[in-house]
Amino acid sequence: MSTDLKSHAQGVSLTRFANDGQGTSVQVTMRKERPVGTEFFDHLQLTRAQAAALAADLMDFAQGREVEEV
């Protein structure tokens, strides 16, 4: 079973779902700018731990504190 979640980002939808063996996960979905064949959307699936780590990285970027990887 899945549940749509509120997103503050325009054009981004969030869906919470049960991921076998990994607990609760979230799917982030965006419409592709240029659809390829029958693929109209891009998506990313994250566990809670992955979502927390990515959120920290995105906050660093949003606040101009990102670190370049060499």
PQR file of N, CA, C, O and H, with PARSE charges and radii, in Angstrom:
ATOM      1  N   MET A   1       0.849  -1.174   0.000 -0.4000 1.5000
ATOM      2  CA  MET A   1       0.000   0.000   0.000 -0.0000 2.0000
ATOM      3  C   MET A   1       0.897   1.240   0.000  0.5500 1.7000
ATOM      4  O   MET A   1       1.939   1.258   0.655 -0.5500 1.4000
ATOM      5  N   SER A   2       0.492   2.260  -0.727 -0.4000 1.5000
ATOM      6  CA  SER A   2       1.272   3.490  -0.804 -0.0000 2.0000
ATOM      7  C   SER A   2       0.401   4.690  -0.437  0.5500 1.7000
ATOM      8  O   SER A   2      -0.828   4.630  -0.483 -0.5500 1.4000
ATOM      9  H   SER A   2      -0.354   2.245  -1.259  0.4000 1.0000
ATOM     10  N   THR A   3       1.079   5.782  -0.072 -0.4000 1.5000
ATOM     11  CA  THR A   3       0.391   7.007   0.329 -0.0000 2.0000
ATOM     12  C   THR A   3       1.102   8.191  -0.305  0.5500 1.7000
ATOM     13  O   THR A   3       2.321   8.319  -0.190 -0.5500 1.4000
ATOM     14  H   THR A   3       2.078   5.830  -0.036  0.4000 1.0000
ATOM     15  N   ASP A   4       0.349   9.057  -0.975 -0.4000 1.5000
ATOM     16  CA  ASP A   4       0.918  10.289  -1.515 -0.0000 2.0000
ATOM     17  C   ASP A   4       1.203  11.247  -0.362  0.5500 1.7000
ATOM     18  O   ASP A   4       0.404  11.386   0.564 -0.5500 1.4000
ATOM     19  H   ASP A   4      -0.642   8.953  -1.069  0.4000 1.0000
ATOM     20  N   LEU A   5       2.363  11.906  -0.440 -0.4000 1.5000
ATOM     21  CA  LEU A   5       2.771  12.860   0.594 -0.0000 2.0000
ATOM     22  C   LEU A   5       2.830  14.261   0.008  0.5500 1.7000
ATOM     23  O   LEU A   5       3.004  14.425  -1.200 -0.5500 1.4000
ATOM     24  H   LEU A   5       3.013  11.793  -1.192  0.4000 1.0000
ATOM     25  N   LYS A   6       2.687  15.267   0.853 -0.4000 1.5000
ATOM     26  CA  LYS A   6       2.760  16.655   0.418 -0.0000 2.0000
ATOM     27  C   LYS A   6       4.206  17.002   0.062  0.5500 1.7000
ATOM     28  O   LYS A   6       5.138  16.666   0.793 -0.5500 1.4000
ATOM     29  H   LYS A   6       2.546  15.134   1.834  0.4000 1.0000
ATOM     30  N   SER A   7       4.375  17.679  -1.073 -0.4000 1.5000
ATOM     31  CA  SER A   7       5.695  18.132  -1.504 -0.0000 2.0000
ATOM     32  C   SER A   7       5.685  19.651  -1.618  0.5500 1.7000
ATOM     33  O   SER A   7       4.719  20.233  -2.111 -0.5500 1.4000
ATOM     34  H   SER A   7       3.618  17.952  -1.667  0.4000 1.0000
ATOM     35  N   HIS A   8       6.756  20.293  -1.164 -0.4000 1.5000
ATOM     36  CA  HIS A   8       6.891  21.740  -1.282 -0.0000 2.0000
ATOM     37  C   HIS A   8       7.573  22.135  -2.596  0.5500 1.7000
ATOM     38  O   HIS A   8       7.643  23.318  -2.930 -0.5500 1.4000
ATOM     39  H   HIS A   8       7.541  19.821  -0.764  0.4000 1.0000
ATOM     40  N   ALA A   9       8.070  21.154  -3.333 -0.4000 1.5000
ATOM     41  CA  ALA A   9       8.784  21.412  -4.586 -0.0000 2.0000
ATOM     42  C   ALA A   9       7.816  21.310  -5.758  0.5500 1.7000
ATOM     43  O   ALA A   9       7.105  20.316  -5.902 -0.5500 1.4000
ATOM     44  H   ALA A   9       8.014  20.193  -3.062  0.4000 1.0000
ATOM     45  N   GLN A  10       7.796  22.335  -6.584 -0.4000 1.5000
ATOM     46  CA  GLN A  10       6.907  22.357  -7.742 -0.0000 2.0000
ATOM     47  C   GLN A  10       7.311  21.268  -8.736  0.5500 1.7000
ATOM     48  O   GLN A  10       8.490  21.129  -9.063 -0.5500 1.4000
ATOM     49  H   GLN A  10       8.374  23.142  -6.466  0.4000 1.0000
ATOM     50  N   GLY A  11       6.343  20.507  -9.209 -0.4000 1.5000
ATOM     51  CA  GLY A  11       6.599  19.474 -10.205 -0.0000 2.0000
ATOM     52  C   GLY A  11       7.175  18.185  -9.650  0.5500 1.7000
ATOM     53  O   GLY A  11       7.575  17.306 -10.413 -0.5500 1.4000
ATOM     54  H   GLY A  11       5.386  20.620  -8.943  0.4000 1.0000
ATOM     55  N   VAL A  12       7.221  18.061  -8.330 -0.4000 1.5000
ATOM     56  CA  VAL A  12       7.762  16.869  -7.684 -0.0000 2.0000
ATOM     57  C   VAL A  12       6.661  16.225  -6.852  0.5500 1.7000
ATOM     58  O   VAL A  12       5.985  16.897  -6.073 -0.5500 1.4000
ATOM     59  H   VAL A  12       6.896  18.776  -7.710  0.4000 1.0000
ATOM     60  N   SER A  13       6.485  14.913  -7.024 -0.4000 1.5000
ATOM     61  CA  SER A  13       5.517  14.216  -6.172 -0.0000 2.0000
ATOM     62  C   SER A  13       6.259  13.209  -5.304  0.5500 1.7000
ATOM     63  O   SER A  13       7.277  12.648  -5.711 -0.5500 1.4000
ATOM     64  H   SER A  13       7.034  14.367  -7.657  0.4000 1.0000
ATOM     65  N   LEU A  14       5.733  12.989  -4.104 -0.4000 1.5000
ATOM     66  CA  LEU A  14       6.326  12.068  -3.136 -0.0000 2.0000
ATOM     67  C   LEU A  14       5.312  10.986  -2.796  0.5500 1.7000
ATOM     68  O   LEU A  14       4.137  11.270  -2.567 -0.5500 1.4000
ATOM     69  H   LEU A  14       4.907  13.445  -3.774  0.4000 1.0000
ATOM     70  N   THR A  15       5.779   9.750  -2.767 -0.4000 1.5000
ATOM     71  CA  THR A  15       4.916   8.632  -2.411 -0.0000 2.0000
ATOM     72  C   THR A  15       5.631   7.756  -1.397  0.5500 1.7000
ATOM     73  O   THR A  15       6.742   7.290  -1.649 -0.5500 1.4000
ATOM     74  H   THR A  15       6.734   9.520  -2.954  0.4000 1.0000
ATOM     75  N   ARG A  16       4.999   7.529  -0.249 -0.4000 1.5000
ATOM     76  CA  ARG A  16       5.539   6.635   0.776 -0.0000 2.0000
ATOM     77  C   ARG A  16       5.023   5.230   0.490  0.5500 1.7000
ATOM     78  O   ARG A  16       3.852   5.041   0.162 -0.5500 1.4000
ATOM     79  H   ARG A  16       4.096   7.908  -0.045  0.4000 1.0000
ATOM     80  N   PHE A  17       5.925   4.233   0.621 -0.4000 1.5000
ATOM     81  CA  PHE A  17       5.511   2.856   0.377 -0.0000 2.0000
ATOM     82  C   PHE A  17       6.338   1.901   1.232  0.5500 1.7000
ATOM     83  O   PHE A  17       7.416   2.248   1.713 -0.5500 1.4000
ATOM     84  H   PHE A  17       6.877   4.387   0.888  0.4000 1.0000
ATOM     85  N   ALA A  18       5.812   0.696   1.409 -0.4000 1.5000
ATOM     86  CA  ALA A  18       6.517  -0.338   2.163 -0.0000 2.0000
ATOM     87  C   ALA A  18       7.452  -1.052   1.206  0.5500 1.7000
ATOM     88  O   ALA A  18       7.023  -1.567   0.174 -0.5500 1.4000
ATOM     89  H   ALA A  18       4.936   0.414   1.018  0.4000 1.0000
ATOM     90  N   ASN A  19       8.742  -1.081   1.555 -0.4000 1.5000
ATOM     91  CA  ASN A  19       9.755  -1.706   0.728 -0.0000 2.0000
ATOM     92  C   ASN A  19      10.177  -3.000   1.403  0.5500 1.7000
ATOM     93  O   ASN A  19      10.760  -2.969   2.487 -0.5500 1.4000
ATOM     94  H   ASN A  19       9.090  -0.663   2.394  0.4000 1.0000
ATOM     95  N   ASP A  20       9.893  -4.130   0.782 -0.4000 1.5000
ATOM     96  CA  ASP A  20      10.200  -5.436   1.381 -0.0000 2.0000
ATOM     97  C   ASP A  20      11.638  -5.500   1.871  0.5500 1.7000
ATOM     98  O   ASP A  20      12.573  -5.289   1.100 -0.5500 1.4000
ATOM     99  H   ASP A  20       9.419  -4.155  -0.098  0.4000 1.0000
ATOM    100  N   GLY A  21      11.810  -5.790   3.144 -0.4000 1.5000
ATOM    101  CA  GLY A  21      13.131  -5.963   3.719 -0.0000 2.0000
ATOM    102  C   GLY A  21      13.832  -4.679   4.109  0.5500 1.7000
ATOM    103  O   GLY A  21      14.825  -4.732   4.835 -0.5500 1.4000
ATOM    104  H   GLY A  21      11.050  -5.962   3.770  0.4000 1.0000
ATOM    105  N   GLN A  22      13.352  -3.515   3.652 -0.4000 1.5000
ATOM    106  CA  GLN A  22      14.003  -2.248   3.967 -0.0000 2.0000
ATOM    107  C   GLN A  22      13.099  -1.302   4.742  0.5500 1.7000
ATOM    108  O   GLN A  22      13.493  -0.172   5.029 -0.5500 1.4000
ATOM    109  H   GLN A  22      12.546  -3.472   3.063  0.4000 1.0000
ATOM    110  N   GLY A  23      11.916  -1.735   5.078 -0.4000 1.5000
ATOM    111  CA  GLY A  23      10.996  -0.879   5.819 -0.0000 2.0000
ATOM    112  C   GLY A  23      10.305   0.124   4.925  0.5500 1.7000
ATOM    113  O   GLY A  23      10.048  -0.153   3.754 -0.5500 1.4000
ATOM    114  H   GLY A  23      11.596  -2.653   4.845  0.4000 1.0000
ATOM    115  N   THR A  24      10.005   1.280   5.466 -0.4000 1.5000
ATOM    116  CA  THR A  24       9.296   2.322   4.730 -0.0000 2.0000
ATOM    117  C   THR A  24      10.263   3.112   3.862  0.5500 1.7000
ATOM    118  O   THR A  24      11.354   3.479   4.300 -0.5500 1.4000
ATOM    119  H   THR A  24      10.214   1.506   6.417  0.4000 1.0000
ATOM    120  N   SER A  25       9.849   3.371   2.623 -0.4000 1.5000
ATOM    121  CA  SER A  25      10.669   4.143   1.686 -0.0000 2.0000
ATOM    122  C   SER A  25       9.822   5.247   1.076  0.5500 1.7000
ATOM    123  O   SER A  25       8.606   5.297   1.263 -0.5500 1.4000
ATOM    124  H   SER A  25       8.964   3.073   2.267  0.4000 1.0000
ATOM    125  N   VAL A  26      10.484   6.127   0.347 -0.4000 1.5000
ATOM    126  CA  VAL A  26       9.787   7.198  -0.355 -0.0000 2.0000
ATOM    127  C   VAL A  26      10.234   7.177  -1.820  0.5500 1.7000
ATOM    128  O   VAL A  26      11.405   6.950  -2.127 -0.5500 1.4000
ATOM    129  H   VAL A  26      11.472   6.087   0.195  0.4000 1.0000
ATOM    130  N   GLN A  27       9.281   7.419  -2.704 -0.4000 1.5000
ATOM    131  CA  GLN A  27       9.592   7.564  -4.127 -0.0000 2.0000
ATOM    132  C   GLN A  27       9.393   9.018  -4.501  0.5500 1.7000
ATOM    133  O   GLN A  27       8.341   9.596  -4.231 -0.5500 1.4000
ATOM    134  H   GLN A  27       8.331   7.603  -2.454  0.4000 1.0000
ATOM    135  N   VAL A  28      10.405   9.614  -5.126 -0.4000 1.5000
ATOM    136  CA  VAL A  28      10.368  10.991  -5.614 -0.0000 2.0000
ATOM    137  C   VAL A  28      10.182  10.902  -7.129  0.5500 1.7000
ATOM    138  O   VAL A  28      10.984  10.266  -7.812 -0.5500 1.4000
ATOM    139  H   VAL A  28      11.260   9.145  -5.346  0.4000 1.0000
ATOM    140  N   THR A  29       9.134  11.531  -7.657 -0.4000 1.5000
ATOM    141  CA  THR A  29       8.813  11.425  -9.078 -0.0000 2.0000
ATOM    142  C   THR A  29       8.723  12.801  -9.711  0.5500 1.7000
ATOM    143  O   THR A  29       8.131  13.719  -9.145 -0.5500 1.4000
ATOM    144  H   THR A  29       8.483  12.048  -7.102  0.4000 1.0000
ATOM    145  N   MET A  30       9.323  12.937 -10.904 -0.4000 1.5000
ATOM    146  CA  MET A  30       9.259  14.178 -11.686 -0.0000 2.0000
ATOM    147  C   MET A  30       8.978  13.826 -13.137  0.5500 1.7000
ATOM    148  O   MET A  30       9.421  12.789 -13.630 -0.5500 1.4000
ATOM    149  H   MET A  30       9.804  12.191 -11.364  0.4000 1.0000
ATOM    150  N   ARG A  31       8.240  14.690 -13.814 -0.4000 1.5000
ATOM    151  CA  ARG A  31       7.983  14.497 -15.238 -0.0000 2.0000
ATOM    152  C   ARG A  31       9.266  14.805 -16.017  0.5500 1.7000
ATOM    153  O   ARG A  31       9.941  15.796 -15.739 -0.5500 1.4000
ATOM    154  H   ARG A  31       7.880  15.533 -13.413  0.4000 1.0000
ATOM    155  N   LYS A  32       9.598  13.950 -16.996 -0.4000 1.5000
ATOM    156  CA  LYS A  32      10.770  14.178 -17.840 -0.0000 2.0000
ATOM    157  C   LYS A  32      10.528  15.379 -18.741  0.5500 1.7000
ATOM    158  O   LYS A  32       9.411  15.582 -19.219 -0.5500 1.4000
ATOM    159  H   LYS A  32       9.049  13.145 -17.221  0.4000 1.0000
ATOM    160  N   GLU A  33      11.568  16.179 -18.977 -0.4000 1.5000
ATOM    161  CA  GLU A  33      11.442  17.310 -19.899 -0.0000 2.0000
ATOM    162  C   GLU A  33      11.262  16.807 -21.322  0.5500 1.7000
ATOM    163  O   GLU A  33      10.493  17.372 -22.099 -0.5500 1.4000
ATOM    164  H   GLU A  33      12.474  16.014 -18.589  0.4000 1.0000
ATOM    165  N   ARG A  34      11.984  15.733 -21.657 -0.4000 1.5000
ATOM    166  CA  ARG A  34      11.887  15.149 -23.000 -0.0000 2.0000
ATOM    167  C   ARG A  34      11.596  13.653 -22.849  0.5500 1.7000
ATOM    168  O   ARG A  34      12.514  12.859 -22.642 -0.5500 1.4000
ATOM    169  H   ARG A  34      12.609  15.274 -21.025  0.4000 1.0000
ATOM    170  N   PRO A  35      10.320  13.271 -22.952 -0.5600 1.5000
ATOM    171  CA  PRO A  35       9.981  11.855 -22.812  0.2800 2.0000
ATOM    172  C   PRO A  35      10.716  11.003 -23.846  0.5500 1.7000
ATOM    173  O   PRO A  35      10.932  11.420 -24.984 -0.5500 1.4000
ATOM    174  N   VAL A  36      11.093   9.797 -23.415 -0.4000 1.5000
ATOM    175  CA  VAL A  36      11.752   8.847 -24.305 -0.0000 2.0000
ATOM    176  C   VAL A  36      10.821   7.654 -24.468  0.5500 1.7000
ATOM    177  O   VAL A  36      10.569   6.921 -23.511 -0.5500 1.4000
ATOM    178  H   VAL A  36      10.917   9.458 -22.490  0.4000 1.0000
ATOM    179  N   GLY A  37      10.312   7.461 -25.681 -0.4000 1.5000
ATOM    180  CA  GLY A  37       9.374   6.367 -25.920 -0.0000 2.0000
ATOM    181  C   GLY A  37       8.149   6.510 -25.046  0.5500 1.7000
ATOM    182  O   GLY A  37       7.431   7.506 -25.125 -0.5500 1.4000
ATOM    183  H   GLY A  37      10.518   8.057 -26.458  0.4000 1.0000
ATOM    184  N   THR A  38       7.911   5.510 -24.208 -0.4000 1.5000
ATOM    185  CA  THR A  38       6.756   5.542 -23.313 -0.0000 2.0000
ATOM    186  C   THR A  38       7.140   5.978 -21.909  0.5500 1.7000
ATOM    187  O   THR A  38       6.312   5.918 -21.001 -0.5500 1.4000
ATOM    188  H   THR A  38       8.494   4.700 -24.144  0.4000 1.0000
ATOM    189  N   GLU A  39       8.385   6.417 -21.712 -0.4000 1.5000
ATOM    190  CA  GLU A  39       8.844   6.867 -20.395 -0.0000 2.0000
ATOM    191  C   GLU A  39       8.629   8.370 -20.252  0.5500 1.7000
ATOM    192  O   GLU A  39       9.304   9.169 -20.900 -0.5500 1.4000
ATOM    193  H   GLU A  39       9.057   6.466 -22.450  0.4000 1.0000
ATOM    194  N   PHE A  40       7.682   8.743 -19.398 -0.4000 1.5000
ATOM    195  CA  PHE A  40       7.331  10.141 -19.203 -0.0000 2.0000
ATOM    196  C   PHE A  40       7.828  10.701 -17.863  0.5500 1.7000
ATOM    197  O   PHE A  40       7.803  11.913 -17.650 -0.5500 1.4000
ATOM    198  H   PHE A  40       7.132   8.094 -18.872  0.4000 1.0000
ATOM    199  N   PHE A  41       8.280   9.816 -16.961 -0.4000 1.5000
ATOM    200  CA  PHE A  41       8.662  10.244 -15.618 -0.0000 2.0000
ATOM    201  C   PHE A  41      10.022   9.674 -15.228  0.5500 1.7000
ATOM    202  O   PHE A  41      10.408   8.597 -15.681 -0.5500 1.4000
ATOM    203  H   PHE A  41       8.300   8.831 -17.134  0.4000 1.0000
ATOM    204  N   ASP A  42      10.741  10.411 -14.383 -0.4000 1.5000
ATOM    205  CA  ASP A  42      11.942   9.925 -13.716 -0.0000 2.0000
ATOM    206  C   ASP A  42      11.588   9.750 -12.254  0.5500 1.7000
ATOM    207  O   ASP A  42      10.787  10.511 -11.711 -0.5500 1.4000
ATOM    208  H   ASP A  42      10.427  11.286 -14.016  0.4000 1.0000
ATOM    209  N   HIS A  43      12.174   8.760 -11.616 -0.4000 1.5000
ATOM    210  CA  HIS A  43      11.885   8.581 -10.196 -0.0000 2.0000
ATOM    211  C   HIS A  43      13.124   8.084  -9.456  0.5500 1.7000
ATOM    212  O   HIS A  43      14.061   7.550 -10.048 -0.5500 1.4000
ATOM    213  H   HIS A  43      12.825   8.141 -12.057  0.4000 1.0000
ATOM    214  N   LEU A  44      13.090   8.279  -8.156 -0.4000 1.5000
ATOM    215  CA  LEU A  44      14.153   7.890  -7.252 -0.0000 2.0000
ATOM    216  C   LEU A  44      13.497   7.285  -6.022  0.5500 1.7000
ATOM    217  O   LEU A  44      12.561   7.867  -5.474 -0.5500 1.4000
ATOM    218  H   LEU A  44      12.329   8.713  -7.675  0.4000 1.0000
ATOM    219  N   GLN A  45      13.972   6.124  -5.576 -0.4000 1.5000
ATOM    220  CA  GLN A  45      13.420   5.488  -4.389 -0.0000 2.0000
ATOM    221  C   GLN A  45      14.478   5.482  -3.298  0.5500 1.7000
ATOM    222  O   GLN A  45      15.614   5.066  -3.525 -0.5500 1.4000
ATOM    223  H   GLN A  45      14.733   5.650  -6.021  0.4000 1.0000
ATOM    224  N   LEU A  46      14.096   5.950  -2.105 -0.4000 1.5000
ATOM    225  CA  LEU A  46      15.028   6.100  -0.994 -0.0000 2.0000
ATOM    226  C   LEU A  46      14.461   5.510   0.286  0.5500 1.7000
ATOM    227  O   LEU A  46      13.268   5.630   0.567 -0.5500 1.4000
ATOM    228  H   LEU A  46      13.173   6.289  -1.921  0.4000 1.0000
ATOM    229  N   THR A  47      15.339   4.865   1.065 -0.4000 1.5000
ATOM    230  CA  THR A  47      14.956   4.461   2.419 -0.0000 2.0000
ATOM    231  C   THR A  47      14.952   5.721   3.280  0.5500 1.7000
ATOM    232  O   THR A  47      15.365   6.787   2.823 -0.5500 1.4000
ATOM    233  H   THR A  47      16.308   4.767   0.837  0.4000 1.0000
ATOM    234  N   ARG A  48      14.492   5.603   4.510 -0.4000 1.5000
ATOM    235  CA  ARG A  48      14.504   6.764   5.414 -0.0000 2.0000
ATOM    236  C   ARG A  48      15.936   7.257   5.645  0.5500 1.7000
ATOM    237  O   ARG A  48      16.176   8.465   5.655 -0.5500 1.4000
ATOM    238  H   ARG A  48      14.156   4.737   4.881  0.4000 1.0000
ATOM    239  N   ALA A  49      16.883   6.342   5.831 -0.4000 1.5000
ATOM    240  CA  ALA A  49      18.280   6.736   6.059 -0.0000 2.0000
ATOM    241  C   ALA A  49      18.862   7.437   4.828  0.5500 1.7000
ATOM    242  O   ALA A  49      19.562   8.440   4.963 -0.5500 1.4000
ATOM    243  H   ALA A  49      16.688   5.361   5.823  0.4000 1.0000
ATOM    244  N   GLN A  50      18.581   6.925   3.650 -0.4000 1.5000
ATOM    245  CA  GLN A  50      19.066   7.562   2.423 -0.0000 2.0000
ATOM    246  C   GLN A  50      18.437   8.932   2.245  0.5500 1.7000
ATOM    247  O   GLN A  50      19.112   9.876   1.833 -0.5500 1.4000
ATOM    248  H   GLN A  50      18.012   6.110   3.540  0.4000 1.0000
ATOM    249  N   ALA A  51      17.149   9.054   2.551 -0.4000 1.5000
ATOM    250  CA  ALA A  51      16.458  10.335   2.431 -0.0000 2.0000
ATOM    251  C   ALA A  51      17.059  11.369   3.384  0.5500 1.7000
ATOM    252  O   ALA A  51      17.211  12.535   3.020 -0.5500 1.4000
ATOM    253  H   ALA A  51      16.601   8.288   2.885  0.4000 1.0000
ATOM    254  N   ALA A  52      17.400  10.946   4.602 -0.4000 1.5000
ATOM    255  CA  ALA A  52      17.996  11.860   5.580 -0.0000 2.0000
ATOM    256  C   ALA A  52      19.364  12.341   5.103  0.5500 1.7000
ATOM    257  O   ALA A  52      19.674  13.527   5.213 -0.5500 1.4000
ATOM    258  H   ALA A  52      17.277   9.999   4.898  0.4000 1.0000
ATOM    259  N   ALA A  53      20.180  11.437   4.578 -0.4000 1.5000
ATOM    260  CA  ALA A  53      21.513  11.808   4.095 -0.0000 2.0000
ATOM    261  C   ALA A  53      21.413  12.740   2.888  0.5500 1.7000
ATOM    262  O   ALA A  53      22.160  13.714   2.792 -0.5500 1.4000
ATOM    263  H   ALA A  53      19.928  10.474   4.489  0.4000 1.0000
ATOM    264  N   LEU A  54      20.493  12.446   1.967 -0.4000 1.5000
ATOM    265  CA  LEU A  54      20.309  13.302   0.797 -0.0000 2.0000
ATOM    266  C   LEU A  54      19.782  14.674   1.204  0.5500 1.7000
ATOM    267  O   LEU A  54      20.195  15.687   0.640 -0.5500 1.4000
ATOM    268  H   LEU A  54      19.886  11.655   2.044  0.4000 1.0000
ATOM    269  N   ALA A  55      18.876  14.715   2.178 -0.4000 1.5000
ATOM    270  CA  ALA A  55      18.350  15.995   2.663 -0.0000 2.0000
ATOM    271  C   ALA A  55      19.479  16.874   3.201  0.5500 1.7000
ATOM    272  O   ALA A  55      19.495  18.082   2.962 -0.5500 1.4000
ATOM    273  H   ALA A  55      18.541  13.891   2.637  0.4000 1.0000
ATOM    274  N   ALA A  56      20.420  16.272   3.926 -0.4000 1.5000
ATOM    275  CA  ALA A  56      21.560  17.029   4.453 -0.0000 2.0000
ATOM    276  C   ALA A  56      22.409  17.581   3.306  0.5500 1.7000
ATOM    277  O   ALA A  56      22.839  18.734   3.349 -0.5500 1.4000
ATOM    278  H   ALA A  56      20.407  15.291   4.120  0.4000 1.0000
ATOM    279  N   ASP A  57      22.649  16.760   2.281 -0.4000 1.5000
ATOM    280  CA  ASP A  57      23.415  17.212   1.114 -0.0000 2.0000
ATOM    281  C   ASP A  57      22.706  18.356   0.390  0.5500 1.7000
ATOM    282  O   ASP A  57      23.341  19.328  -0.021 -0.5500 1.4000
ATOM    283  H   ASP A  57      22.300  15.824   2.245  0.4000 1.0000
ATOM    284  N   LEU A  58      21.390  18.233   0.237 -0.4000 1.5000
ATOM    285  CA  LEU A  58      20.626  19.269  -0.459 -0.0000 2.0000
ATOM    286  C   LEU A  58      20.575  20.566   0.341  0.5500 1.7000
ATOM    287  O   LEU A  58      20.611  21.650  -0.240 -0.5500 1.4000
ATOM    288  H   LEU A  58      20.874  17.443   0.570  0.4000 1.0000
ATOM    289  N   MET A  59      20.490  20.469   1.668 -0.4000 1.5000
ATOM    290  CA  MET A  59      20.524  21.675   2.503 -0.0000 2.0000
ATOM    291  C   MET A  59      21.883  22.362   2.383  0.5500 1.7000
ATOM    292  O   MET A  59      21.950  23.589   2.317 -0.5500 1.4000
ATOM    293  H   MET A  59      20.461  19.589   2.140  0.4000 1.0000
ATOM    294  N   ASP A  60      22.964  21.585   2.353 -0.4000 1.5000
ATOM    295  CA  ASP A  60      24.292  22.179   2.140 -0.0000 2.0000
ATOM    296  C   ASP A  60      24.319  22.939   0.824  0.5500 1.7000
ATOM    297  O   ASP A  60      24.828  24.059   0.767 -0.5500 1.4000
ATOM    298  H   ASP A  60      22.909  20.588   2.407  0.4000 1.0000
ATOM    299  N   PHE A  61      23.778  22.344  -0.233 -0.4000 1.5000
ATOM    300  CA  PHE A  61      23.744  23.007  -1.536 -0.0000 2.0000
ATOM    301  C   PHE A  61      22.897  24.269  -1.484  0.5500 1.7000
ATOM    302  O   PHE A  61      23.314  25.321  -1.968 -0.5500 1.4000
ATOM    303  H   PHE A  61      23.365  21.434  -0.187  0.4000 1.0000
ATOM    304  N   ALA A  62      21.705  24.167  -0.896 -0.4000 1.5000
ATOM    305  CA  ALA A  62      20.790  25.308  -0.829 -0.0000 2.0000
ATOM    306  C   ALA A  62      21.403  26.479  -0.069  0.5500 1.7000
ATOM    307  O   ALA A  62      21.106  27.636  -0.366 -0.5500 1.4000
ATOM    308  H   ALA A  62      21.366  23.312  -0.503  0.4000 1.0000
ATOM    309  N   GLN A  63      22.257  26.184   0.913 -0.4000 1.5000
ATOM    310  CA  GLN A  63      22.867  27.228   1.730 -0.0000 2.0000
ATOM    311  C   GLN A  63      24.276  27.599   1.257  0.5500 1.7000
ATOM    312  O   GLN A  63      24.996  28.324   1.942 -0.5500 1.4000
ATOM    313  H   GLN A  63      22.498  25.244   1.154  0.4000 1.0000
ATOM    314  N   GLY A  64      24.658  27.096   0.085 -0.4000 1.5000
ATOM    315  CA  GLY A  64      25.964  27.444  -0.487 -0.0000 2.0000
ATOM    316  C   GLY A  64      27.125  26.811   0.247  0.5500 1.7000
ATOM    317  O   GLY A  64      28.238  27.335   0.199 -0.5500 1.4000
ATOM    318  H   GLY A  64      24.073  26.506  -0.471  0.4000 1.0000
ATOM    319  N   ARG A  65      26.896  25.687   0.931 -0.4000 1.5000
ATOM    320  CA  ARG A  65      27.953  25.034   1.700 -0.0000 2.0000
ATOM    321  C   ARG A  65      28.346  23.688   1.109  0.5500 1.7000
ATOM    322  O   ARG A  65      28.952  22.866   1.797 -0.5500 1.4000
ATOM    323  H   ARG A  65      25.992  25.261   0.970  0.4000 1.0000
ATOM    324  N   GLU A  66      28.003  23.447  -0.182 -0.4000 1.5000
ATOM    325  CA  GLU A  66      28.308  22.158  -0.782 -0.0000 2.0000
ATOM    326  C   GLU A  66      29.828  21.969  -0.903  0.5500 1.7000
ATOM    327  O   GLU A  66      30.587  22.930  -1.027 -0.5500 1.4000
ATOM    328  H   GLU A  66      27.511  24.115  -0.740  0.4000 1.0000
ATOM    329  N   VAL A  67      30.237  20.712  -0.862 -0.4000 1.5000
ATOM    330  CA  VAL A  67      31.647  20.369  -0.951 -0.0000 2.0000
ATOM    331  C   VAL A  67      31.860  19.608  -2.253  0.5500 1.7000
ATOM    332  O   VAL A  67      31.189  18.609  -2.515 -0.5500 1.4000
ATOM    333  H   VAL A  67      29.620  19.931  -0.762  0.4000 1.0000
ATOM    334  N   GLU A  68      32.799  20.087  -3.065 -0.4000 1.5000
ATOM    335  CA  GLU A  68      33.101  19.401  -4.324 -0.0000 2.0000
ATOM    336  C   GLU A  68      33.922  18.159  -4.056  0.5500 1.7000
ATOM    337  O   GLU A  68      34.824  18.164  -3.219 -0.5500 1.4000
ATOM    338  H   GLU A  68      33.344  20.898  -2.852  0.4000 1.0000
ATOM    339  N   GLU A  69      33.601  17.098  -4.771 -0.4000 1.5000
ATOM    340  CA  GLU A  69      34.343  15.846  -4.628 -0.0000 2.0000
ATOM    341  C   GLU A  69      35.461  15.828  -5.651  0.5500 1.7000
ATOM    342  O   GLU A  69      35.244  16.105  -6.831 -0.5500 1.4000
ATOM    343  H   GLU A  69      32.868  17.094  -5.451  0.4000 1.0000
ATOM    344  N   VAL A  70      36.668  15.497  -5.187 -0.4000 1.5000
ATOM    345  CA  VAL A  70      37.836  15.509  -6.067 -0.0000 2.0000
ATOM    346  C   VAL A  70      38.160  14.106  -6.504  0.5500 1.7000
ATOM    347  O   VAL A  70      39.114  13.897  -7.253 -0.5500 1.4000
ATOM    348  H   VAL A  70      36.844  15.273  -4.228  0.4000 1.0000
TER
END
